[in-house]
């Protein structure tokens, strides 16, 4: 974590170069899958705005979009703050969480709302049993359910064009990682990013800790 303060400019340059070099492969597919999801709104309380696991394709989509909208003077400190996730630890209910770096709690603005990842978009959608993960979420248009099978089908399409890594020897390949992991993956390399994921990210987040425990039993 401390190396971010010393080598921030180098990390920032590597992050930008990686997403520029990635090109636009798969981004049209991602945008189309996102666009077909039900549109929702909420009371913008921000309780759900915590670090979540996303695909590498979604990561590049976010970085490339930020590069087109934000000047370097604003983008650089934002991404360096994202790397210092140890400064965004918080207790949310009964869980330990890493607060999302893109949520501005003062203005209640999501800096990446147009390109927010799949996990953000499906949170609170109407389930087949008529319930929602959050009662404050409502449909913009006529209420429409999205079955678990439909969600899995769309995620599979994104998975097929995203990077995967083995978190442990028995792991067939994981594509879901927190945004912070991907930042380290493209600034320090995959081996160091996986080390940070196992030793720092997982213990810092209750959902990641629980997922790790389940995977270790498989």
Number of C-alpha atoms within 10 A of each C-alpha: 12 8 9 15 13 10 11 19 14 12 23 21 13 17 21 19 13 16 19 14 8 12 12 13 12 16 16 11 14 21 14 10 16 19 11 9 17 18 17 17 11 14 9 14 10 16 10 15 19 20 22 22 21 22 25 24 24 21 23 23 23 20 20 18 13 17 15 9 10 13 10 13 8 11 16 19 14 14 19 19 19 22 24 16 19 15 12 15 16 15 12 14 8 7 12 17 23 24 24 20 23 19 17 13 13 6 7 11 13 17 15 15 13 11 20 18 22 21 13 16 17 17 14 21 25 23 14 12 8 8 12 15 12 14 12 12 17 18 15 11 9 9 12 14 16 14 14 10 9 11 14 12 12 16 16 12 14 22 18 12 17 19 14 16 15 12 18 14 8 11 12 10 13 15 19 18 21 19 23 26 25 25 26 22 20 19 22 15 12 15 12 14 20 21 13 17 22 16 11 14 23 18 16 19 22 18 17 21 16 13 12 16 12 10 13 13 7 7
